[in-house]
């Protein structure tokens, strides 16, 4: 069965600039995330009783112990590539005040785990300001996209996707995370069913690639795509490649493209 002990891998407590098109949610948000080490053959949610995030001035929010969806924006996400879960809750109630935030996990066996971090709003001010000033140029740069489709006859393996970074546009360093799924709209994009994603946090972990994602202006999609299929992707901008060091995540608009028919 493997090790079924619940252990926190890392946490996030950070601001979010939500720039998804077709969304009625406000741009200024914040979120909490807690990721866990794998728990063998027992799904981690079966071992957890409650997860609570706490912050300054009595701030408190509970995580839902159910699958995360675009509708509830609160729950757990499973990554089958590494057999691990993380929980995330997005709060569309503005940016969070600076200060210390703690995520506390109560397991069904009575064990209580916690991890804290200090939120700094300076990186958010720098990155969001640069992004807003250069949003249109960044948006137009994505390939492939509806504006810049894949040419007919393009191979379906080793597909390259690229964009212009804030470093190139504004001289501001940032990290980039790429996620792709089968989808033709924001509503269809399912975080639980990614085709592939560029997990810079794992690349950085354990003293690995220390600059993973830094000013990354493109990726080679790490799986073969299906022919004549619509795909959607979005590129997240952050100020760090370690979860607990992240102060701001910018969710850029999704891009969509259709692969050539064979």
Rosetta blueprint (number, residue, H / E / L):
1 X L
2 X L
3 X L
4 X L
5 X L
6 X L
7 X L
8 X E
9 X E
10 X E
11 X E
12 X E
13 X E
14 X E
15 X E
16 X E
17 X E
18 X E
19 X L
20 X L
21 X L
22 X L
23 X L
24 X L
25 X L
26 X L
27 X L
28 X E
29 X E
30 X E
31 X E
32 X E
33 X E
34 X E
35 X E
36 X E
37 X L
38 X L
39 X L
40 X L
41 X L
42 X L
43 X L
44 X H
45 X H
46 X H
47 X H
48 X E
49 X E
50 X E
51 X E
52 X E
53 X E
54 X E
55 X L
56 X H
57 X H
58 X H
59 X L
60 X E
61 X E
62 X E
63 X L
64 X L
65 X L
66 X L
67 X E
68 X L
69 X L
70 X L
71 X L
72 X L
73 X L
74 X E
75 X E
76 X E
77 X E
78 X E
79 X E
80 X L
81 X L
82 X L
83 X L
84 X E
85 X E
86 X E
87 X E
88 X E
89 X E
90 X E
91 X E
92 X L
93 X L
94 X L
95 X L
96 X L
97 X L
98 X L
99 X E
100 X E
101 X E
102 X E
103 X E
104 X E
105 X E
106 X E
107 X E
108 X L
109 X L
110 X L
111 X L
112 X E
113 X E
114 X E
115 X E
116 X E
117 X E
118 X E
119 X E
120 X L
121 X L
122 X H
123 X H
124 X H
125 X H
126 X H
127 X H
128 X H
129 X H
130 X H
131 X H
132 X H
133 X H
134 X H
135 X H
136 X H
137 X H
138 X H
139 X H
140 X H
141 X L
142 X L
143 X E
144 X L
145 X L
146 X L
147 X L
148 X L
149 X L
150 X L
151 X L
152 X L
153 X L
154 X L
155 X L
156 X L
157 X L
158 X L
159 X L
160 X E
161 X E
162 X E
163 X L
164 X L
165 X L
166 X H
167 X H
168 X H
169 X H
170 X H
171 X L
172 X L
173 X L
174 X L
175 X E
176 X E
177 X E
178 X E
179 X E
180 X E
181 X E
182 X E
183 X L
184 X L
185 X L
186 X L
187 X L
188 X L
189 X L
190 X L
191 X H
192 X H
193 X H
194 X E
195 X E
196 X E
197 X E
198 X L
199 X L
200 X H
201 X H
202 X H
203 X H
204 X H
205 X H
206 X H
207 X H
208 X L
209 X L
210 X L
211 X L
212 X L
213 X L
214 X E
215 X L
216 X L
217 X L
218 X E
219 X E
220 X E
221 X L
222 X L
223 X L
224 X L
225 X L
226 X L
227 X L
228 X L
229 X L
230 X E
231 X E
232 X E
233 X E
234 X E
235 X E
236 X E
237 X E
238 X E
239 X L
240 X L
241 X L
242 X L
243 X H
244 X H
245 X H
246 X L
247 X L
248 X E
249 X E
250 X E
251 X E
252 X L
253 X L
254 X L
255 X E
256 X E
257 X E
258 X E
259 X L
260 X L
261 X L
262 X L
